Amino acid sequence: MSDLLIMDRKELLRLEVMQQLQRRELRQEKAAGVLNINIRQVKILLASYRASGPQGIISKKRGKPSNNQLPEPLKQTIKAIIRKEYPDFGPTLAWEKLREVHLI
């Protein structure tokens, strides 16, 4: 079952277009229009597809945490403060209070 690939609709469309490009049924300029990306990105995708097959179409960022995430202990502290002191505040007001009162 290691050959099973999970793709979203956007990636499936990219795969179909890359297959058409590979069979020379479609030009890169037209593919760029269909995918709503520029020709340079089409060339990069096509090279990735040729090197890795359908696996090359799938986003490399899938399953990875964001670079801007707060450390887990800080998240837990913030959640605890909001639950205890500001349960009925909206996100903006809660953030302002965290910044002003708790210096977070």
SULVEN-V471241 format. One record per pair of residues at least 12 apart in sequence whose C-alpha atoms are under 8 Angstrom apart, sorted by the first residue. I is the first residue (numbers start at 1). J is the second residue. Records with the same first field share a line. If there is no record, write none. Layout:
I->J / J
//
This chain:
5->55
7->58
11->57 / 58
13->35
14->35 / 57
15->54 / 57
17->31
18->45 / 46 / 49
21->46
28->42 / 43
45->57
78->98
82->94
//
